[in-house]
Amino acid sequence: MEVRPLATTEPAVLAATSRWRSFYDLTKPRVVMLIVFTSIVGTLLAVPGWPPLDALIFGNLGVGLAAASAAVIRVAARPAISVSRSAALPRCRASAAPAA
């Protein structure tokens, strides 16, 4: 019986892993974790005692999926937003002089 290492250098496996990693990175997982954490805290503080377990799990799962999909949509729409808003950005008119 041959034992194969988990790490591989086969091009097809590396390409598939790289592609899934790219999709995963588009969801901005660290930001989504913060959003889900905030949602869990809000769920726990919303009711006296413990909330129903199914509402806690499925509600926060939905929040996580919605936040991840919103991150992907934001990345996909960024060029259109950047072009349309580039002229509307305000300029900084404050000076470094101290206020009198």
Sequence and secondary structure as in RCSB ss.txt:
>XXXX:A:sequence
MEVRPLATTEPAVLAATSRWRSFYDLTKPRVVMLIVFTSIVGTLLAVPGWPPLDALIFGNLGVGLAAASAAVIRV
AARPAISVSRSAALPRCRASAAPAA
>XXXX:A:secstr
     S    HHHHHHHHHHHHHHHHT HHHHHHHHHHHHHHHHHHSSS   HHHHHHHHHHHHHHHHHHHHHHH
HHHHHHHHHHTTT       SS   
